[in-house]
Amino acid sequence: MEHTEPAETSFEPMEAHKDVWSQQDLLKTILERHFLIHGSIGGTVLPAWNVSVKAEEDAHEQLLRLNEHLGKLGWMGKLLVDEPWVVQILPVPERQFPMKSFQWIMWGISALTLTLAGAYWTEGASPEGGWFVESPFLDAVIGYTLPVLGCLFIASHIQRAVAARFGLRVGHIVPVPEPSISLWSLGALPKSMLIWPFGLFLIPSLPRMDARLWPDRKALGWSAVSVPATLVGLGMVLWGIGLWLTPDYVAITSQQNIAYPPLAVELLSELTLSDGYQQRLVWAHPFVHAGAVLTFFGCLSMLPIPTFPGGRLMVARAGHSEARSSSNQIFIFLLLLAFAWMFDAFNGFNIWLLVLSMSVPLLLFMGSDRRTPVVLDEPKGLELSSMKNMGLVALAIVLLALPQQIPFAVDEDWNDEVEYVIDGFAKAVLVNETWSSEVVVTVKNPSSLSKGWAILEDRYDPDLTFWDLSWQCDGEDTRSISEGGCGSVLPPSTQSTVTLNLVWSGQGDAPISIDFGLLTQSEGRLSIETITLEPDVDLFVASPWFFSQEDGELKRCLSLGGMSTQAVNITIPNAQGAFDTEARLHWIEGYEGLSATYEEAPDRVCVRGQDRVVLQGSVLDVIQLEEVQYHAGSPALPMTAVVPSHGWNITNDSTTGWGFELGAGTVMSATGEPCPLNATLATPLPPASGEWVWDLDIREISSIPSIANGAQNLTVLMQAGSTVLVCSEPLSPLPRLNFTVEEGPEVILLRSDVVHRMWTTAWAAATNGTLLHPSSGTFNFYNPSNSTASVQLNFEGNGPQWTTINSTSTLQPGDNFFEFSPSNSTLSTMWFEHVEGQIVIHLGSYI
C-alpha cells in the first residue's frame, strides 16, 4: 500500500498588541462589533460613546446582542437618544439577592404576626366551635394566615415568571411583619387605637425592583402590574367566598374591627346578597379579612409613587422624562392631597394619614429622580397595544379594589341599646262623631346583636282613663312588659314599626289635651317616653284643672292651647245656678260671674272662689269654649305634711303609725325626680343600737318600712320646703301622691276611724244643714308630743255660722276632740290649714 504524506496547512498569524487593554478599551472593542463608534463622551467608571448603527441594522436589536455579550462579563449597555445614539455601559449589580435563610425568617415572622392579626380579627366573633376548628390560634392560621401568605407566594412567582419572560431575573416578595399588632391581639391596647390591623407592614420584593436593570419599558410595566393584579384578583375571590360562608348571625361578645368592602365587592354584594350583608361584615368569615388585606395592599401599590409598582408603571407608560418631570410630580402631589381630603385623612390619626406620611416623602425626595428604575432601552418606547392593555389592567385594579373612605373601622355601636323613634305630638281627629288618634312607634336596633324590646302604655296614668287603647303589633308581640303592648327580638341593624290606636270615650264634646307616657324596655331597663295628645281644633283645653297658689290665694286654673287668635266666649255651664245663694261662691278671674268674653284666646283661665272647698266642687269640672264643652276633671287639693324639726315619730300603734296616706311597701322619694320604674329599693334598717332615724335629706329615696310589733320606733326627718313623692305603682313614673313639707307641730287627724298625718286636704261640706258625710263634723286632733299646739277657728261667709259643740284653742298632748254642727245655710264648708305653727279650722257658711 502506498503511503501518502499529509498536506501542509498554512495558518494566518494573530496580531498581538504590545500594550495591555484597559477595561474601557475592552468595552469599546465589544461595542464596535455592534455599533459604529463616533467618539467617546467620557466617563471612566461608566463610560459612554456616541454611536450609530451599521447599515440596515436596528439599534434596539443591536443593543440586545450587545447586552447578551456584555452580560456574561457583568456589564450592560444602556441606549440613550442623541445624534443619533449614545450607549452607556453600566455594571450589573452584584450580591443584590438576599440569602434564603433571611427570606425564610421574614416569612416566618410574618406568619406569626399575621396569626396574631387573624386572632384579633376573629376574637369574639366566631361561631360556636370556631370557623374551622375550636382553637382560636389554629382558626386564625387556617382562615387568615395561610390565605394571605399563599396569595403572596403565588403573586411572587407570577412576578418572577413575568420578568423571566422578558429575560430578567427578579427576587421573591419578602413580607415585612408588623409586630405591634401583638399589643392589640393580646389586649394591651384598645381596639379603637388600632389603624393598621393587617399584621404586615409592607410587601416589597428583594432585591428592590427599582434596583434591577430592565431591558425595556414593556418588561418594566408588565412586571409592575403583575403583583397588584394578582393580589386584587385573589383578594376578590376570598371576599366572595368569605361573604358566601358568613352566616346570617353570630352572637359576638366584644367590639369588632370591620373590614368594609371595596367598590366592586360592594356593588356585587348589593346585587347578589340580601340587604343585610353589611351587617354580616361585623362577624365576617376570616376569608373576608384576608381578602380585605390583599385588595387593600393591591390597590395601595398602584399609587404613582416612586418605588411603588404604580410609580414603575407610570415610568413604563410615559417614560422617565415625563413621569419624573416637575410639573407631573406637582400634579401628583396635589392629587394626593385632594384624595386625602376626600378620604378624610386629616380628621384625626387614621389609616390614610399613615399612608400619606409614607407616600409624600417618597414623592418629594424621589419624584424627580430619573435614575431609577434603570431601563436599558428606554428609547424603544412602548407599543400602543401594550400601553393600552397596561392602562386597562391598572384601571381595573383601581376600580375593583377602590377602598371606601373608611376601609377599616371599629364597630362603636356593637352593643348599643334599642332606639325608639316616637313623635312626641299626636293629633286627635273627629271622624264619624268619634275622636281618635294614633301614635306610630319605630323601634330600631343599631347594634350588632339581637336585642329584645317591648313597649306599653302607662296604664296607671289617670289622663288615659277616658281613652280606649289598642296596639297594632303586626306580629311583633312575642315579648311584653306586663301582658300587653308590643315587643319582640330585633335582629342586628333592623327596625320594626308598631302603632297605638286611641279612641276617646269621655264626657263632653271633645277631649282635652293630655300628656301620657309610653313605657319602653331595652336590655331589661324601663324608660318613659312622653306623648302630647291634642284635639285637632283651633282652640282647646290644654290641661286638666289644677290648683295654683298665688299671692296667698288658691285658684282653680287650666291652660288653653291652639292657634286661634279670634275673640272667644268662655263659660262654666254646670256651676251657673248650682247653688241659690246671695253670696258669689266662684267666678272667672277678671269677671263678675262664670261667663267671660276675651278679645283674644288667653293662655290660661282661672276660677276664684270663697274657699278651697267651693273651688273643689265638681260643678266646675266642665268648661265651654264657644259651643264646645270640655270635661277637664277635678283637681286634687295641694297636700302638705307638717313635720317638726325633730321629725315624725312612727310607731306600731295604729294612731301614730304611717297613717292613711302612707303605707309600708310603697316608695317615698325626695330626689326631685319622677318615680323610679320597676325599682327594687331596700328599706331603712334599724340599727343594732341607738335611735332608728330616716333622714330624707341624706337617704332621699327608699321603700317605707313596716313598723311591726315590738320593733323599734322610727324617726322620719324631712327638710322644710322639700317636695316628697309617694310611689306605689312599679310600672309608672307618676306618684300616687305628692306633698310639700312645712315645719310645725306633729298633729294627727282622726276622723271616721281614718288616721291622717297629712290633714290639710281634709274637708267637710253641708247643704241646708245636712252634712255630705254624717260624721265629718266630728274629729280628733291627736298630739303625740309633750308640747301643746294652738288652734284657731276662722268663721267665714255671709250666713249663720257653724255651732261649736266641742272645741279647744290649745291641743294638749294626747286626744283633742272637736265637734261642729252646720247651720241651715245653703252651703256650709269646713277645711283645715297650717299657718306658722298654728292649726286653723275654717268654717264657712253661705246663703
C-alpha positions in Angstrom: 0.0 0.0 0.0 1.3 3.4 -0.9 1.8 5.9 2.0 0.7 9.5 1.4 2.1 12.4 3.4 -0.5 14.9 4.8 -0.7 18.2 3.0 0.8 21.2 4.8 -1.8 23.7 6.3 -0.9 27.4 6.4 -2.3 29.4 9.5 -2.7 33.2 9.5 -0.8 34.6 12.5 -2.8 36.6 15.1 -1.9 40.2 15.7 -0.6 40.7 19.2 -0.9 44.0 21.0 2.1 45.3 22.6 0.1 47.1 25.3 -2.4 45.5 27.7 -6.0 46.7 27.0 -7.7 48.8 29.6 -11.3 47.9 30.7 -12.6 50.8 28.6 -10.7 49.6 25.6 -12.2 46.1 26.0 -15.7 47.6 26.3 -15.1 49.8 23.3 -13.9 46.9 21.2 -17.0 44.8 22.1 -19.2 47.8 21.3 -17.6 48.2 17.9 -18.9 44.8 16.9 -22.5 46.1 17.0 -22.3 49.9 16.5 -20.2 52.4 14.7 -18.4 54.5 17.3 -18.0 58.2 16.6 -16.3 59.2 19.7 -16.2 58.9 23.5 -18.4 61.1 25.6 -16.4 60.4 28.6 -16.5 58.6 31.9 -14.1 56.1 33.3 -16.4 54.3 35.7 -19.5 54.4 33.5 -18.1 55.0 30.0 -20.3 56.2 27.2 -19.8 56.6 23.4 -21.6 58.4 20.7 -22.6 55.7 18.2 -24.7 54.9 15.2 -26.0 51.7 13.8 -24.4 49.9 10.9 -26.2 49.9 7.6 -29.7 48.2 7.7 -29.3 47.4 11.4 -31.7 48.2 14.1 -30.3 49.9 17.2 -32.6 48.1 19.6 -31.7 44.7 18.1 -28.1 45.5 18.3 -28.5 46.6 21.9 -29.9 43.2 22.7 -27.0 41.4 21.1 -24.6 43.7 22.8 -26.1 43.0 26.2 -26.1 39.3 25.6 -22.3 39.6 25.2 -21.7 42.1 28.0 -24.0 40.3 30.4 -21.5 37.4 30.6 -18.8 39.9 31.7 -21.0 41.6 34.3 -21.9 44.7 32.2 -24.9 46.1 30.4 -25.4 48.7 27.8 -27.9 51.5 28.1 -29.2 53.1 24.9 -29.8 56.9 25.0 -31.2 59.2 22.3 -28.6 61.6 20.8 -27.4 62.4 17.3 -28.1 59.6 16.7 -27.4 57.4 19.7 -25.4 57.1 22.9 -24.5 53.9 24.5 -23.6 53.9 28.2 -22.0 50.9 29.8 -23.3 50.0 33.3 -22.1 47.4 35.7 -24.6 44.6 36.5 -25.4 45.0 40.3 -23.9 42.2 42.3 -25.0 40.5 45.5 -28.5 42.0 45.4 -30.4 38.8 46.2 -30.8 38.1 49.9 -30.0 34.8 51.5 -32.7 32.3 51.5 -32.4 31.9 55.3 -33.2 35.6 55.6 -36.3 35.3 53.4 -37.5 32.3 55.4 -37.1 34.2 58.6 -39.1 37.1 57.3 -41.8 34.8 56.1 -41.8 33.0 59.4 -42.1 36.2 61.5 -44.8 37.5 59.1 -46.7 34.2 59.6 -46.6 34.9 63.4 -47.8 38.5 63.1 -50.5 37.5 60.6 -51.7 34.9 63.0 -51.9 37.4 65.8 -53.8 39.8 63.5 -56.1 36.9 62.4 -56.8 36.1 66.1 -57.5 39.8 66.6 -60.0 39.9 63.7 -61.9 36.9 64.8 -61.8 37.3 68.6 -65.4 37.5 69.9 -66.9 37.0 66.5 -66.6 33.3 65.9 -69.5 30.8 65.8 -69.7 28.1 68.3 -66.9 25.6 67.6 -64.9 28.1 65.6 -64.8 28.8 61.9 -62.7 25.7 61.1 -61.5 24.3 64.5 -62.2 25.1 68.1 -58.7 26.5 68.7 -58.7 30.3 68.0 -55.0 30.1 67.1 -55.5 27.4 64.5 -58.6 29.2 63.3 -56.5 32.3 62.6 -53.8 30.2 60.9 -56.2 28.4 58.6 -58.6 31.3 57.9 -56.2 34.2 57.7 -52.5 33.5 57.7 -52.4 30.7 55.1 -54.7 32.5 52.6 -52.7 35.7 52.9 -49.3 34.1 52.7 -50.5 31.7 50.0 -51.6 34.6 47.8 -48.4 36.4 48.3 -46.5 33.3 47.4 -48.5 33.0 44.2 -48.0 36.7 43.4 -44.3 36.4 43.9 -43.9 33.5 41.5 -46.1 35.2 38.9 -43.9 38.3 39.2 -40.8 36.2 38.7 -42.4 34.4 35.7 -43.4 37.7 34.0 -39.9 39.1 34.5 -38.2 35.9 33.3 -40.3 36.1 30.1 -38.6 39.4 29.3 -35.1 37.9 30.2 -34.7 39.4 33.7 -34.3 37.7 37.0 -36.1 39.3 40.0 -36.4 38.3 43.6 -39.2 37.0 45.6 -41.7 39.0 47.7 -40.3 39.3 51.2 -43.1 40.5 53.5 -42.2 42.9 56.3 -44.0 41.9 59.5 -45.8 44.5 61.7 -45.1 43.2 65.3 -47.1 45.9 67.1 -50.3 44.0 66.3 -49.4 41.8 69.3 -50.2 44.7 71.6 -53.8 44.7 70.4 -54.1 41.0 69.9 -53.1 40.4 73.5 -55.5 43.1 74.8 -52.8 45.5 75.9 -54.3 48.4 73.9 -57.9 49.2 73.0 -59.2 48.4 69.5 -60.2 52.0 68.9 -56.5 52.9 68.7 -55.6 50.4 66.0 -55.3 51.9 62.5 -53.1 49.2 60.7 -54.7 45.9 61.6 -53.1 43.7 59.0 -50.1 42.0 60.6 -48.0 43.1 57.7 -46.3 46.5 57.2 -45.0 46.2 53.6 -44.7 43.5 50.9 -41.6 44.5 49.0 -39.6 42.4 46.6 -35.9 41.8 47.3 -33.8 42.9 45.6 -35.7 46.1 45.1 -37.4 46.2 41.7 -36.1 49.7 41.1 -32.6 48.5 41.5 -32.8 45.9 38.7 -31.7 46.7 35.1 -34.8 46.5 33.0 -34.4 45.6 29.3 -37.2 47.9 28.2 -40.3 49.7 29.3 -42.6 46.8 28.4 -40.8 44.5 30.7 -40.9 47.1 33.5 -44.7 47.8 33.0 -45.9 44.2 33.0 -43.8 43.2 35.9 -45.1 46.2 37.8 -48.8 45.3 37.4 -48.3 41.6 37.9 -48.3 41.6 41.7 -51.2 44.2 42.3 -53.3 42.4 39.7 -52.7 39.0 41.4 -53.4 40.4 44.9 -56.6 42.1 43.8 -57.8 39.1 41.8 -57.2 36.6 44.6 -58.5 39.1 47.2 -61.8 39.4 45.3 -62.1 35.6 45.3 -61.5 35.5 49.0 -64.0 38.3 49.5 -66.7 36.3 47.6 -66.0 33.0 49.3 -65.9 34.7 52.7 -69.2 36.5 52.3 -70.8 33.3 51.0 -69.6 31.4 54.0 -70.5 34.1 56.6 -73.7 33.1 58.4 -76.7 35.4 58.9 -76.0 35.9 62.6 -73.2 35.2 65.0 -73.6 36.4 68.6 -70.5 38.5 69.0 -69.1 39.0 72.5 -66.8 42.1 72.0 -66.2 45.1 69.9 -65.1 44.3 66.4 -62.9 45.8 63.8 -64.9 45.8 60.5 -63.4 45.5 57.0 -65.5 47.4 54.6 -65.7 46.0 51.0 -64.0 47.7 48.1 -66.1 49.2 45.3 -66.6 46.0 43.1 -67.4 43.8 46.1 -69.9 46.3 47.4 -71.7 46.6 44.1 -71.8 42.8 43.5 -72.9 42.1 47.1 -75.8 44.5 46.8 -76.9 42.8 43.6 -76.5 39.2 44.8 -76.8 39.1 48.5 -79.5 40.3 50.8 -79.8 43.8 52.0 -78.3 43.0 55.4 -75.0 41.8 54.1 -73.2 44.9 55.5 -74.3 43.9 59.0 -72.7 40.4 58.5 -69.3 42.2 58.0 -69.2 42.5 61.8 -68.8 38.8 62.2 -67.4 38.1 58.8 -65.6 34.9 57.8 -61.8 35.1 58.2 -61.5 34.8 54.4 -63.2 38.2 54.2 -60.4 39.8 56.3 -57.8 38.0 54.2 -59.4 39.4 51.0 -59.6 42.8 52.6 -55.9 42.8 53.3 -55.0 41.7 49.8 -57.2 44.1 47.9 -56.1 47.0 50.1 -52.4 46.3 49.5 -53.1 45.7 45.9 -54.9 49.0 45.3 -52.4 50.9 47.5 -49.5 49.6 45.5 -50.9 51.3 42.4 -50.3 54.8 43.7 -48.0 56.6 41.3 -45.3 57.0 44.0 -41.6 56.2 43.4 -40.6 52.6 44.5 -44.3 51.6 44.3 -45.5 49.4 41.4 -47.7 52.3 40.4 -44.7 54.5 40.1 -42.9 52.0 37.9 -46.0 51.6 35.7 -46.1 55.3 35.2 -42.4 55.3 34.0 -43.1 52.3 31.7 -46.1 54.1 30.1 -44.8 57.7 30.0 -41.1 57.4 30.1 -38.7 59.0 32.6 -38.8 62.4 31.0 -42.5 62.9 31.5 -43.1 60.6 34.5 -40.4 62.3 36.5 -41.0 65.9 35.3 -41.5 68.5 38.0 -44.9 69.5 36.7 -46.1 66.0 36.7 -44.8 65.4 40.3 -46.5 68.6 41.5 -49.8 67.4 39.9 -49.5 64.0 41.6 -48.7 65.8 44.9 -51.8 68.0 44.6 -53.8 64.9 43.6 -52.7 63.1 46.7 -53.7 66.0 48.9 -57.1 66.2 47.2 -57.8 62.5 47.7 -56.5 62.7 51.3 -59.1 65.4 51.9 -61.8 63.4 50.2 -61.0 60.4 52.3 -60.9 62.5 55.5 -57.2 61.8 56.1 -56.8 64.9 58.1 -59.5 64.2 60.6 -57.5 62.6 63.4 -55.0 59.8 63.3 -56.3 57.3 60.8 -55.1 54.8 58.2 -55.0 57.4 55.4 -52.8 59.7 57.4 -50.3 56.8 57.8 -50.4 56.1 54.0 -49.9 59.8 53.3 -47.0 60.0 55.7 -45.2 57.2 53.8 -46.1 58.5 50.3 -45.4 62.2 50.4 -41.7 61.9 51.5 -41.1 59.4 48.6 -42.8 61.7 46.2 -40.9 64.8 47.4 -37.4 63.3 47.6 -37.5 60.8 44.7 -40.3 62.1 42.5 -37.9 63.9 40.1 -35.1 61.3 40.2 -34.7 60.0 36.6 -32.0 57.5 37.5 -34.4 54.8 38.8 -35.8 52.5 37.6 -33.0 51.8 35.1 -34.4 51.0 31.7 -31.7 49.9 29.2 -33.6 50.5 26.1 -36.0 53.4 27.0 -35.9 54.9 23.5 -37.5 51.7 22.3 -40.7 53.1 23.8 -43.9 51.1 24.3 -46.2 49.9 21.5 -49.7 51.3 21.6 -51.3 47.9 22.4 -49.1 47.3 25.4 -49.7 50.9 26.7 -53.4 50.4 26.3 -53.5 47.0 27.9 -51.4 48.1 30.9 -53.7 51.1 31.4 -56.8 48.9 31.3 -55.3 46.5 33.8 -54.3 49.4 36.1 -57.8 50.9 35.8 -59.4 47.6 36.6 -57.3 47.2 39.7 -58.2 50.6 40.9 -61.9 50.3 40.2 -62.3 46.8 41.5 -60.3 47.4 44.7 -61.0 51.1 45.3 -61.4 51.3 49.1 -64.1 53.1 51.0 -63.4 56.3 52.8 -63.1 54.3 56.0 -61.8 50.9 54.9 -61.4 49.5 58.4 -63.3 50.8 61.4 -64.2 49.7 64.9 -67.9 48.9 65.4 -68.5 51.5 68.1 -72.2 50.7 68.4 -71.9 47.0 68.5 -73.8 46.8 71.8 -76.0 49.9 71.6 -79.4 49.8 73.1 -82.6 49.6 71.1 -83.8 53.1 69.9 -87.4 54.2 70.0 -88.4 56.8 67.4 -91.7 58.4 68.6 -93.2 61.6 67.5 -93.8 63.5 70.8 -97.0 65.1 69.4 -100.2 63.4 68.2 -103.5 64.8 66.9 -106.9 63.5 67.8 -109.3 63.9 64.8 -113.1 63.7 64.7 -114.3 61.1 62.2 -117.9 59.9 62.2 -118.5 61.7 65.5 -115.7 59.8 67.2 -112.4 61.3 68.3 -109.5 59.1 67.6 -105.7 59.2 67.2 -102.7 57.0 66.6 -99.1 57.0 67.7 -96.6 55.4 65.4 -93.5 53.9 67.1 -90.4 52.8 65.1 -88.1 50.6 67.0 -84.5 50.4 65.7 -81.7 48.1 66.7 -78.4 49.8 65.8 -76.3 47.2 67.4 -74.6 44.1 66.1 -76.5 41.8 68.5 -80.1 40.6 68.5 -81.9 42.8 71.0 -85.2 42.4 72.8 -87.7 45.2 73.1 -91.2 45.9 74.5 -93.5 48.9 74.7 -96.6 49.5 76.7 -98.8 52.5 77.7 -98.7 53.8 81.2 -101.8 52.0 82.5 -101.8 54.0 85.8 -101.9 57.4 84.1 -105.3 59.0 85.0 -105.3 61.1 81.9 -105.9 57.9 79.9 -109.0 57.0 81.8 -111.3 58.1 79.0 -109.3 56.7 76.1 -109.7 53.2 74.8 -106.3 51.9 73.7 -105.3 49.1 71.3 -102.0 48.1 69.9 -101.4 47.1 66.3 -98.2 45.0 66.5 -98.1 43.3 63.1 -96.7 40.1 64.6 -94.3 41.9 66.9 -96.0 40.5 70.1 -93.7 37.8 71.4 -92.5 39.9 74.3 -94.3 42.2 76.7 -93.7 44.4 79.7 -96.9 43.4 81.5 -99.3 41.4 79.4 -100.0 43.9 76.7 -98.4 46.3 74.3 -95.9 45.0 71.7 -92.5 43.5 71.8 -90.1 41.1 70.1 -86.5 40.4 69.4 -84.9 42.5 66.7 -82.0 41.2 64.6 -79.0 43.4 64.2 -79.4 46.7 62.3 -83.1 46.2 61.7 -86.2 48.0 62.7 -89.9 47.5 63.2 -93.0 49.7 63.4 -96.0 49.3 65.7 -99.0 51.6 66.2 -101.0 52.6 69.2 -104.6 53.4 68.4 -106.6 55.7 70.8 -110.4 56.2 70.7 -111.9 58.7 73.1 -114.9 57.7 75.3 -115.1 60.5 77.7 -117.6 63.2 78.6 -118.0 66.5 76.7 -117.9 67.4 73.1 -114.2 67.0 72.6 -111.2 65.6 74.6 -108.7 67.9 76.4 -105.0 67.8 75.6 -103.2 65.3 77.7 -99.6 64.2 78.3 -99.3 60.4 78.7 -96.3 58.1 78.9 -95.2 55.0 76.9 -93.1 52.5 78.8 -90.2 51.2 76.7 -87.9 48.4 77.6 -84.4 47.8 76.4 -81.8 45.4 78.0 -84.3 44.8 80.8 -84.3 48.5 81.7 -87.5 50.6 81.6 -87.8 54.2 80.5 -90.6 56.5 79.7 -91.4 58.5 76.6 -93.9 61.3 76.9 -96.6 61.9 74.2 -98.7 65.1 74.0 -102.1 64.3 72.5 -104.2 67.3 71.3 -107.6 67.6 69.6 -107.4 68.9 66.0 -109.3 72.2 66.6 -108.3 75.8 66.6 -108.9 76.3 70.4 -108.9 73.6 73.0 -108.3 72.9 76.7 -104.6 72.1 77.1 -104.6 70.7 80.6 -106.8 69.4 83.3 -107.9 71.7 86.2 -105.2 72.3 88.7 -104.8 74.4 91.8 -102.4 77.4 91.8 -101.3 79.2 95.0 -100.7 82.8 94.1 -100.3 85.7 96.5 -101.7 83.7 99.3 -104.8 82.8 97.4 -105.7 79.4 96.0 -107.1 79.4 92.4 -108.5 76.7 90.2 -106.9 77.1 86.7 -106.4 75.3 83.4 -104.4 76.1 80.3 -105.7 76.7 76.7 -104.0 75.8 73.5 -104.4 76.1 69.8 -103.7 78.6 67.0 -106.9 80.7 67.4 -106.4 84.5 67.7 -110.2 85.3 67.5 -112.4 86.5 70.3 -113.8 83.7 72.4 -116.7 83.2 74.9 -115.9 81.0 77.9 -118.4 79.8 80.4 -118.6 77.3 83.3 -122.1 76.0 82.4 -122.8 73.5 85.2 -121.9 75.9 88.1 -124.4 78.6 87.0 -127.4 78.2 89.3 -126.0 75.2 91.1 -126.4 77.0 94.4 -129.1 79.6 95.0 -127.1 81.9 97.2 -126.8 85.6 97.7 -123.0 85.3 98.0 -121.0 84.9 94.9 -119.3 81.5 95.5 -117.0 81.4 92.5 -116.2 83.5 89.4 -113.8 83.6 86.4 -110.9 85.7 87.3 -111.3 89.2 86.0 -115.0 88.9 85.5 -118.1 89.0 87.8 -119.5 85.6 87.0 -118.9 82.3 85.3 -119.1 83.7 81.8 -116.3 85.7 80.1 -115.6 87.1 76.7 -112.0 87.5 75.6 -110.9 89.6 72.6 -108.2 87.0 72.1 -107.9 83.5 73.4 -106.0 83.6 76.7 -103.2 81.1 77.7 -104.9 80.3 81.0 -108.3 80.6 82.6 -108.7 80.7 86.4 -111.7 80.5 88.7 -111.6 82.2 92.1 -113.9 81.2 95.0 -114.8 81.9 98.6 -112.8 78.9 99.8 -111.0 75.8 98.7 -114.0 73.5 99.3 -116.1 75.7 97.0 -113.3 75.6 94.3 -113.1 71.8 94.6 -116.8 71.3 93.6 -117.5 69.0 90.6 -119.8 71.6 89.1 -116.7 73.4 87.9 -115.3 70.4 86.0 -116.9 71.3 82.7 -115.8 74.4 80.7 -117.3 75.6 77.5 -115.3 77.3 74.7 -117.8 78.9 72.4 -120.1 75.9 71.6 -117.7 73.1 72.6 -117.7 71.7 76.1 -114.7 70.0 77.7 -114.6 68.0 80.8 -111.3 69.0 82.5 -111.6 66.8 85.6 -111.5 67.5 89.3 -108.2 68.8 90.8 -106.7 67.5 94.0 -106.1 69.9 96.8 -102.4 70.6 97.5 -101.1 68.3 100.2 -98.9 69.4 103.0 -97.0 67.4 105.6 -96.5 69.4 108.8 -93.3 68.0 110.3 -91.5 69.3 113.4 -87.7 69.9 113.3 -87.1 66.7 115.2 -89.2 64.7 112.7 -92.2 62.4 112.9 -92.1 59.6 115.4 -93.6 56.5 113.7 -94.6 53.6 116.0 -96.5 50.4 115.7 -99.6 52.0 117.3 -102.5 52.5 114.8 -102.8 56.1 115.8 -99.1 57.1 115.4 -98.3 54.8 112.5 -97.9 55.9 108.9 -101.5 56.9 108.5 -103.9 56.7 105.7 -101.9 58.5 103.0 -98.7 56.5 103.6 -98.1 52.8 104.0 -95.4 50.2 104.3 -94.1 48.8 101.0 -94.6 52.0 99.0 -91.7 54.2 98.0 -91.1 57.7 99.4 -88.8 59.9 97.4 -87.3 63.3 97.9 -85.0 63.2 94.9 -86.9 65.7 92.9 -87.2 63.2 90.0 -90.2 61.1 88.9 -90.9 57.8 90.5 -88.4 55.1 89.5 -89.6 52.4 87.2 -89.7 48.8 88.5 -87.1 49.7 91.1 -86.2 47.3 93.9 -85.4 49.5 96.9 -84.4 48.5 100.4 -85.9 49.9 103.5 -84.0 51.8 106.2 -82.9 49.1 108.6 -83.0 49.7 112.4 -79.5 50.0 113.9 -78.1 47.5 116.4 -78.1 50.2 119.0 -79.3 53.8 119.2 -82.2 55.6 117.5 -83.7 54.5 114.2 -83.6 57.6 112.0 -84.5 58.0 108.4 -83.3 61.4 107.1 -84.8 62.1 103.7 -82.1 64.8 103.2 -79.5 62.0 103.3 -81.3 58.9 102.1 -83.6 60.6 99.6 -85.5 57.5 98.3 -86.4 54.2 99.9 -89.2 51.8 100.5 -91.3 52.7 103.5 -90.5 50.2 106.3 -93.1 48.4 108.3 -93.2 49.1 112.0 -94.0 45.6 113.4 -95.0 44.8 116.9 -92.0 45.0 119.2 -90.0 46.8 116.6 -88.1 50.0 117.3 -89.8 53.3 116.6 -88.7 55.2 113.5 -87.9 58.9 113.4 -88.5 60.4 109.9 -86.7 63.7 109.2 -87.9 65.9 106.3 -86.4 69.2 105.1 -88.9 72.1 105.2 -89.7 73.3 101.7 -88.9 70.0 100.0 -91.3 68.1 97.8 -91.8 64.4 98.5 -93.4 61.8 96.2 -95.1 58.6 97.3 -94.9 55.9 94.6 -96.9 52.7 94.6 -97.0 51.5 91.0 -93.7 50.0 89.8 -94.7 50.5 86.1 -95.5 54.2 86.2 -93.4 57.3 86.9 -96.4 59.1 88.3 -96.7 59.3 92.1 -99.7 58.1 94.0 -99.5 61.5 95.8 -97.0 64.2 96.4 -96.7 66.7 99.2 -94.7 69.6 100.4 -93.1 69.8 103.8 -93.7 72.6 106.3 -92.2 72.9 109.7 -94.7 72.8 112.5 -96.2 70.6 115.3 -96.7 66.9 114.8 -100.5 66.6 114.8 -102.6 63.6 113.6 -106.2 63.9 112.5 -108.5 61.0 113.3 -111.9 61.2 111.6 -114.4 58.4 110.8 -111.8 55.9 112.1 -109.2 57.1 109.5 -105.8 58.3 110.5 -104.5 61.3 108.6 -100.9 62.5 109.0 -101.4 65.0 106.2 -104.6 66.6 107.2 -104.6 69.8 105.1 -106.6 68.2 102.4 -109.4 67.1 104.7 -112.7 69.0 104.4 -116.4 68.7 105.1 -119.5 70.3 103.4 -123.2 70.5 104.1 -126.2 71.8 102.2 -129.1 73.2 104.1 -127.7 71.9 107.3 -127.1 68.3 106.2 -123.5 67.1 106.1 -122.5 65.1 103.0 -120.8 62.6 105.3 -122.7 62.5 108.6 -119.7 62.0 110.8 -117.4 64.5 109.1 -118.2 67.3 111.7 -116.7 65.2 114.5 -112.9 64.5 114.6 -109.9 64.2 116.9 -106.6 66.0 116.7 -104.1 63.7 118.4 -101.0 65.4 119.7 -98.2 62.7 120.1 -95.7 65.2 121.6 -95.3 66.5 125.1 -95.8 70.1 124.0 -99.0 72.0 123.1 -100.2 73.5 119.8 -102.6 76.4 119.3 -105.8 76.1 117.4 -107.7 79.0 115.7 -111.3 78.9 114.4 -112.0 81.1 111.4 -115.7 81.8 110.7 -116.3 82.9 107.1 -119.2 83.7 104.7 -122.4 85.6 104.9 -124.6 83.0 106.6 -125.3 81.7 110.1 -122.2 80.1 111.5 -121.5 76.6 112.5 -122.4 75.5 116.0 -119.4 74.6 118.2 -120.3 71.6 120.2 -116.8 70.6 121.4 -113.6 72.6 120.7 -110.4 73.9 122.3 -107.9 76.6 121.4 -104.9 74.5 122.5 -104.0 71.0 121.6 -102.8 69.2 124.7 -100.7 66.0 124.5 -102.9 63.1 123.5 -106.5 63.2 122.2 -108.3 66.5 121.5 -111.9 66.1 120.3 -113.8 68.5 118.2 -117.4 68.6 117.0 -119.1 71.2 114.9 -122.7 71.3 113.5 -123.5 73.2 110.4 -126.3 75.8 110.3 -129.2 75.7 107.8 -127.3 77.8 105.3 -127.5 76.9 101.7 -123.8 75.8 101.7 -121.5 75.2 104.7 -117.8 74.3 104.4 -115.1 73.2 106.8 -111.4 72.8 105.9 -108.0 72.8 107.7 -104.8 74.8 107.2 -101.5 75.1 108.9 -100.2 78.6 109.4 -96.9 79.3 111.1 -97.2 76.5 113.7 -100.9 77.1 114.3 -103.8 74.8 113.2 -106.5 76.8 111.6 -110.0 75.4 111.2 -112.0 77.3 108.5 -115.8 77.2 109.0 -117.7 78.8 106.1 -121.4 79.5 105.7 -123.1 80.9 102.6 -126.7 81.9 101.9 
